[in-house]
């Protein structure tokens, strides 16, 4: 179960809270059902719109159910047990992580199936996982291997901490010029053969990551993605035919899928391998909050011409105040690189709230042209009315580098009344 924050006490370690709340329990704050704007919070404040979160989790869950694929959402997007629990309740098969520390965190949070979508080369972590597999038969774990040396490292660690259960691995395939992964079928075969010779280690499938092959939707990029996914499938078929992959009883695993090309993954990897039971596992993560930039333009749910019904809604916002209007056409807001992502696009002003007014207002065509650590430089067009003290909501582009800026996110309803708090553990 996710840790219960309600009994915890508000304090300065959680940015976004007004000092007036320090010493109060979060349960007491929730009992008041405060507004985001009533003095309970001191901007910048990280906000999650609850209706959008629920919608996105249900839409992705239904997509996977209708296509007969499994979803192990990438937990490094949010690193929030509360959100993990919601994703699992909506049918997620497990949680994906990127590091041994994240895997250990998931274990402490009660996650029973963890996919480490990375090579595991830390012997101490291998031994810890082996001990967990020994101590709890309900715990399910897989990680990647892409080299004979990596297989040897795992096998050597297991000799020091043997487990009665196999240590399951996926043979990773990677594109030329990409990051990890075997570049050819011959390399993958050599790794799978090394697994077969290693006591305690079992290869149960093949994985890859197609998300880094392009940040645009063009025929050339799609052709590259499809060719790579074809290699993943062909590798799985060959290794299965050569009896180098084990079916654990629920099918040989074929796994891929970031948050941009997962529709292509389903088309190519979901059909069963010839002569073998198989299961496609998607690892998309950013869908849970979506965004107003990178994924809005690229996700199969929302890109121009998207054909998947249901859509996704941006759930993550950061609210800050206008600190200064030092010259015509420029407003400085108290939101910066410590608060929002900026690696795949600047934050986007969306709406505002003015003290003394009841209604939200549209910020018009304002844009953010630059960020400092704590400041956003907003270009304000003629006719836009932004004043010192106004609150401004910034939508973000690329949630994976925004969630980690916040240990506490405020969950609100569509009227910006607080309905909960979401804790992260970066």
N, C-alpha and C positions, 0 to 999 in steps of 0.2 A: 504494500500500500504506500501511496505517496505520504511524505511527512505532513502532519497537520499543522499548518501555520497559524490557525486561528487563536491558539492559546499563547502564541509568542507575543513578545512586546515590541511595539514600534520604537524605532530609535534611529540615530544618524547613519547606521550602516546600510539603511535602505533609502537611497536617494529618491526624491519625489514627494516625501512626506513632509508636511509642515511641522516645525518644532512644537507646535501646540499639541501634537499627537504623541510626543515622546512619553513613554511610560504607560500608554494605553495598550490593551491587548487588541489584536486585529479583530477578534470577535466583537469587542465593544464598538470598534469603529464600524464594522459591518452592520451592527444592530441599528445604527443611526441612519443607514442607507444614504450616506452623504452624496452630494453632487460633486463632480470633479472640480467645480469652480467655487465651492462655498468656504474655502479656507482650510480644508482638511489637507490639501496638497499644495506643495510649493514647486512650481515648474523649474526645470524640465521634469516632465512626468511621462513614463512609459505606460501606454494604454493598450489594452486588448478589447476589441468589441466582441462581446460574447456571442451575439447572433451570427456574426461572420465566422467565428471559430467553429461553432456547432454546424453551420452550413457546410463549411469546407471539409470537416471531418466526415460528415455523412456522405457528401458527394463523392469523395475519393473512395470511401468504403463501398458505396454502391457500384462505382465503376469497377472495382476489383472483383466484387461478387459477380457482377453480370458478365465479366470476361473469364471467370474461373481462374483467377490468379491470386496469389497471396501478397500481402502487403506487410513489409517490415520497415516502417517509416524511419528515416535517419534521425536518430535522437540528437545528434550534434546540432541540429537546427535550433532546438529550444532548450535542451538539457533540463527539462521540467517534468518531474514525476507526475504532477497533476495532469499535464497534457498527454503524457504517455498513457496514463490510465484511461483518458477519454478516447484516445486512438484505439487502444486495445478493446475497450468496451464496444466500439463501433466495428469490431471484427478484425483488427490488425493481428497478424500471425505472430509477430515478435517485434523487437526493437533493434535497429541497426545502430552501431557505434563506430567511432573511428580510432579510438585509442584503448589500451588496456585499462587505463584509469576510468574511462567512461563505462567500460564493461563492468568493472567492479562497482561503480556507482549504481548501475542498473540492477546489479545483483542485490545491493543493499536496499534498493527501492522495491524489491520483490518481483522484478521482471523475470519471467521463467524461461523465455527464449531470447537469446542475444546473438546477433550476427555481427562479428567484428569484421567490417569491410575494409580490411587492411592486413598486411603481413604482421605476424606476431613473432618478434625476434628477441623478446626479453625473457630469458629463462625463468626468472622469478615469477613473471606473469603466467607463463606456461604452467609452472608448478602450482600456482594458486588456482588456476582454472581446473587443473586435474584434481586438486583436492575438493573443489566445489562439485565436480562431477561425481566424485566418490561419495561425498556426504549427502547429496540430494539427487535422487533419481528423477525428480521432476524437472531438473535444470537441464536446458538444452543449449548448446553452444557450438558455433562454427566460426572459423577464421579463414583467411586466405593464405595460400603459399604460391610462390612463383619461381622458386629456385630449389635446386638440390641442397644447397647450403641451408636454406630455410627449413627444409624438411629435416635435415640432420640436426639442426639446433633444437627443434621441437622434440625429436626422438631422444636426444641426449638428456633433455630436461625431464622427460617422462621416465627415463631409467632411474632418476633420483626420486621421483614422486609417481610411482606407477598407479594407474587407475584401472578398476575392473571394466570400465566403460571406454569405448574408443574415443579418441580425440579427433573430432571431425573437422576436415578442412575442405575448402573449395579451391580448385586449381584456377588461379586468376589469369585471364588473358588481357593483354593491354595493347593499345595501338602503337605503332612505331612513332617515336617522338613524344609519346605520352608519359604517364608516370609509371606506376608499378604494373606488373603483369607480364606473362610470357608473350613474346612477340610472334611466335610461330607455333604451328601444331606440333612440330618436332620437339620444341622446347617444352611444351605442355605435356607431351608424352613422357619425356625424360623425368619431369617432376612427378607425374602420376606413378611412374614405375618406382621412383625413389620412395614414394609413400607406401606402395605395395610391399616394399622390402623392409619397412620400418615397423617394428612391433609397437602396437598401441595407437598408431595413426591410421586414419581411414579417410579416403577421398570420397566425398558424397555428391560432388557436382562441380560445375564450372561457373565462374562469375566474371563480370567485366563492368567497366564504367564508360558509357558513351557520352556523358554530359560534357566532357571537355573537348569534344570534336568540333564544336562550333557554337557561337553566340548569336546566330541568326538563322532564320528559316529560309534556306535557299535550296535549289535542287542539288547543287554540288554538296552542300553540307548534309542533306538528307541521304544522298547516295553514299557518302562516307560513313554515316551512322549505320545505314543498312548493311553495308559491306562488313563493318566491324561486328555488328550483331550476328551476321551470317557466320563469321569466323567463330564467335562464341558457340553458336549452335553446332557447327560442324565439328568443333573440338569436343563438345559434349557427346555428340553422336559417335565419333570415332573412339573416344576413351571408354564409352559405355559398351560399344561392340567388342572392344578388346578386354572387357571385364576388369578395367582399371578404376571404375566408379561403382560404389556400393549404393544400393537402394535401401534406405533405412526403414522402409515400409510405407513411406508416404511419397515416394517418387524421387528420382534423381533431380537435384536442384539445378536450375538454370536461373541465375540472378543478374540483373542489371537494373537500370532505370533511375536517373536523376529526376528532376522536376520539369524537364523540357521535352525529352524524347520518349517518355514512357509509353506513348501510344505505339511507337515503332517497336519498342521492346515487346509489347504484348503481341503484336502482329507476328513477330519473328520467333520469339522464344516460348510463347504460350502453347502452341500445338505440341502434342506429345512426340517425343523422339520415336523414331521407327523401331519397334520391337522392345521398347522400354517404357515403363511408367515414368513420367517426369512432372515437375512442378516449377512454374515460373514464379519467382519472388521479386517483386518490385521494392526498391529502397528509397523512393521519393520522400523528401522531408519538407521542402519549403511550402508545399501546398497547404499546410496547416494554418498558416497565417496569410499566405499569398503576399502580394505587394502591389505597388502602383507604378512599377518601373520594369525591371529586368524580366520577371516572370509574367507580369501582365502582358508583355509583348510576345512572350515565347511559349507559355504554357499551352498545351493542347486544349485546355478548357477555355482560354481567353485570348489566344493570339488571333490576329485578323483571319477571318475565314474558319474559325474553330468549328469543328463538327461534333464535338462531344457536348451533349446537353448538360445543363445544371450550372455551369460556370463556377468560378471561385470568386470570393470577395476579400478585399484587403481588410485584415483584422488588426494589424499592428500600426499604431500611431505614436508619435512623440509630440507632446504639447509643450510649447515654450511661450514666453512673453516677449513682446516687442520692448527692447531696452532703450532704443534710441532711434531717432529719425534725423541723422546729423546733416543730411543734405537732400535736396529734391531727388526723388527716384530711388532712394536708398533707405532701407530699414534694417536695423540690426536686432536679431532675435537671440535670446539666451538658450540656444541649442547648438551643439557643436559635435566635433568628432568623438567626444566622449559619450555621446548619446545616440547617434544615428550612424547607419552604414553609409559609405560613400565610395566603395570600391567599384560598384557597378551602377553608378548614377547618384546624383545628388538627391536629397530629400525634396519632397514636393509639397508646397503649401496647399492646403485643401479647404479649410474652413477656419473661422475665427469666432471668438466670444469676447464681448466687451463688458467690463464691469458696469453694473447698473442696468444692463439690458437682458431681456429674457431669451431672445432668439439668437441662434447661431447665424453668422453671415458668411457669404462666399468671399474668399480672398482674391477672386478674380484671376488675372493672368500673372500674378506674382511668381517669380522663380528664385531659387537659391543659386547664386553664381559661385560661392566659395564658402568654405568653413574654416574656422579656427577650432582650437580645443573646446571652447565654450560659446562660440558665436557663429551665427549664420548670417551671411550677407545676402539680403533679399532685394532683388530688383523690383521696384514698385512702379507699375505703369501709370501714366496720367489717368486720373479719374478714380484710381483705387484709394480707398480710405483706410489706412492703417495708422493707428495712434499708439503712442507710448502707453504701455500697460495692457494693450490688447493681448489676449491669448490666441495662439495660432497652432493649428494641428498640422503636423508634417507627416505625410505618408512616406514610407521608406521603399527603397529599391534594394533587393537582396536581403531577406530576413536573416540569413545565416550569420551575417556580420553585424546584426542589430540586436538580436536577443542577448548576445553575450555582454552588451553594455549595461544590462539591467539585472540586478539580483531580485528585484520585485517589480512586477507589472500589475497595474490596476485593471481589473476586468469591469467593464461597464455595460449597461444596456444601451439601447439606441437613443435614450434621453440623457446619457452620460451620468446616470445614477450608478453608484458603485454596487456591484453584485458579488465581488470576490477579489482575491489576490492570488496571483500566480508567481511562485518562487522558482528561480532558476539556480543552477549549481555549477556555473562555470568557474 
